[in-house]
């Protein structure tokens, strides 16, 4: 197999992965479900849902902490998703350092 063909194949695999990650969603919660974040595989936040019970002018700091925790967890899950997808795509190719 020549190097140009391998490069085209790798580029196509990367484009396919990006398309798939943009449409795949991960969900994370914090505070026992009080805050829910939905993010796609490229770490774009799709939605944030906040339980009205947690909204209090007296405790804005707690709400902020819950949002940060949920976003961080969603990012971690998106990273895991990318690793799984990359492992699946690269599983057939024995390229040192990529699998």
N, C-alpha and C positions, 0 to 999 in steps of 0.2 A: 504494500500500500504506500503510495507516495505521500509526502508531507503536506502538499496542498489539499489533497483529498481529506486527509486527517483533520486539517485545520477547518475546512468547510463543515465536516461532520461535527466537530467540537462546537463550532459556532451555532450550527442548527440545534444541537442539544442544549446549548445555553439559552437560545431564544425560546425553545419549547419549555424549558424549565421556568423561565421568567413568566411566560404566559400562564403556566399552570399555577405558579405561586401567587400571581395576581388574583386568581379566581378562587384559591383555596383560603378558607377562613379558619382562624383559631380563636378560641374564646377563653377568657380568664376572668376570675372573680376575686374579690377581696371582701373582707368583713362578713363572711358567711353568705355571700351573694348580694350584699348591699350595693356593691359597685360591680358592673360587668363591662368588660371591654372586648370588642370584637375587632380583630386585626387580620389583614391578609398576610400572605407569606412573604411579602416584601416590606413588612412592618408599617403599612399604612393603616391608620386607625379607621375602621369602618363605622363604628358606633360606640357610644358610652351610655350605659343605662345606670341611673342612680335611683335607688329606692327612696321614695319621698320621706320615709321615716328617718333617714340619715341626714337630711337637709335641715340644719339648725344654725341660725345666726350665732348661737352661743358656742358652737363647736366646729367652726370652719376648718380648723387645722386637722381634725380627724378625717373630714371628708377629703381634704387634699391628700392626706397620707394614704387613704384607701384608693384614690384614683392613681396615685403614683405606684402603689403596690400592684394594682390590677394591670396597669400598662406594662410594668416591668415583667410581670408573669406572662403577659401576652407576647412580649418580645422574646422571652426565653422559649416559649412554645413555638414561635415562628422560626427561631434559630434551629430548634430540634427538627422542625418540619423540613427546613432546607437541608440539614444533614441527612435526613432520611431520603429525601428526593435525590440528592447528589449520590448517595450510596447506591441507590437503585439504578441510577443512570450510568454510573461509572463501574458498576459491578462487573460488567462484561469486558471492561478495558483494564488491563493490568498496567496502570501508569503510577509509578512510585510517587508518593506524596499527595495524591489526589483521592485516594480511597481510604 
